Amino acid sequence: MEELHRVAIQDCSIPPDSKLKKLAIVGDTKRYARLVDLYFLFVNVWVGKSRNYETKTFDDLKAARNWLGI
């Protein structure tokens, strides 16, 4: 829980003028679904509408890279 809290805070500290447009989370989404939901809850509570990047979860790296356009 503390580690997830730390990651969410770190992601929320990204400056609004950064070039970051998308953030992909890759892993076994079924296994970690509750952790991912908690991460999104933390981020939405702290960042809310001021966040200037989109976040999405993926089961595999290829799908994440495709979504990121790399």
N, C-alpha and C positions, 0 to 999 in steps of 0.2 A: 504494500500500500504506500509506504513512504517513497519507494523508488518511482512508482507511477505518479505520485504527487510531484516529485522533483522533475520528472520528464515533462509533465503538463506545464509546470511553472516555466521551465526552460523554453518550451515551444511558445508560451505566451509572451515571452520577453523579446521575441523577434520584432524588430522595429517596423512600424507601419510603412516606411519608405523602402524596405528591402525589396529585392527582386523576386523573392519567393512567391510563387503563385500556387503551387501544389505541394502537398506533403503526403507521401504514401507510407502506410504501415503494412508491413508484409509479415505474415505468419499464419499459423493454423487458426483461422478465424472461428471455427467451431470450438476448438479447445480453449481459446482465450477470449471468447465473445464477451463475457462479463467484464474482463479487464479493459477491453476496448471500449465497451459502453461506459465504464467508469472514467476512462481517459477523456472521452468526448464530453461527459458531464463536467469534469474538472475544467476542461478548456472552454466550454460554453459558458460556464459560470464566471470564469475569470476574464475571458476575452470578449465574449458576447459578439455583438455586431461589429466591433472595431477590427476584428480579424480580417486580414486582407489576403488570406490564402485558403485554399480548399484542401480538406483532408479526407482520405478514403482508405479503406482497408482492403487487402488482397490476400488470397491464399498462396499465390505464387509470384515470383519475381518478374516473370515475363509479362504477366497481366499488368503489374504495377508499372513496369517500364513503358509498356504500350500506352497506358493512361497518362504517364508523365511526358510522353512524346520523345523518349530516348531509346 
